[in-house]
Amino acid sequence: MGGRFTLTWDEWRRVAETLRIDDDGDVAASYRPRFNIAPTDQHFIVTAEFERRRVQRARWGLVNRSATDDRRASQCINAKAETLEQRATFREAFQQRRCVVPADGFYEWTGPKGKRQPLWIHPRAGDLMLFAGLYESWYPERNKPEVRFTIVTCAANAVIGGIHDRMPVILDDRAAEDWMNPREEDALSLKRLLVPAPSELLVMQPASPLATA
């Protein structure tokens, strides 16, 4: 997938109700519609704790907790579904720290170099999407953790395949529950969820280049 996504819904209350969360703290206070979420930007993730969902602020671009700096964060915005258990960067998070990343669209680009046209790809019905994600708590300062996340990608479906060979893994609510389940001991069994979204789910429309500048 390209390196930008969106969450343009106006009201936090609507987002929270759709996600089935009741947290109205830090994330709610800072929420605003976003038309261009870029690598290393602040966003938020959803995790599961027992029978409840938890929302927390997080920055896009995973950094391992042992890293001394975050210079590689922009290179770790995506994680390939096929190799999660093989890559040292993502292996432990795949086993223990799975999340979903709320969005309502993402961008891909088409056309010749120097005149690239962004396309906004989003659910046909205007619904919220739940990207499969992984997260880590990185410590830029002692005792001051910062949550970082990556978005899991898979092979593109028929809609996306004409412009890009990858797309984010989009989970329905039931699959999201399974993916986030902290009591799941067999993470490899969850790879069954990491498949392309149905082609009829998504539509594409041209967007202003200014939107993704």
Salt bridges, closest charged atoms under 4 A:
ASP22 OD1 - ARG52 NH2 2.99
ASP26 OD2 - ARG57 NE 3.26
ASP41 OD2 - ARG34 NH2 3.26
GLU49 OE2 - ARG54 NH1 3.39
GLU51 OE2 - ARG183 NH2 3.25
ASP69 OD2 - ARG71 NH2 3.08
ASP70 OD2 - ARG148 NH2 2.71
GLU82 OE1 - ARG166 NH2 2.90
GLU85 OE1 - LYS191 NZ 2.87
GLU92 OE2 - ARG97 NH2 2.78
GLU136 OE1 - ARG65 NE 3.36
GLU136 OE1 - ARG97 NH2 3.05
GLU141 OE1 - LYS144 NZ 3.71
GLU146 OE2 - ARG59 NE 3.42
GLU146 OE1 - ARG148 NE 2.63
ASP165 OD1 - HIS164 ND1 3.41
ASP173 OD2 - ARG20 NH2 2.56
ASP173 OD1 - ARG53 NH2 2.95
GLU177 OE2 - ARG20 NH2 3.27
GLU177 OE2 - ARG53 NH2 2.64
ASP178 OD2 - ARG192 NH2 3.42
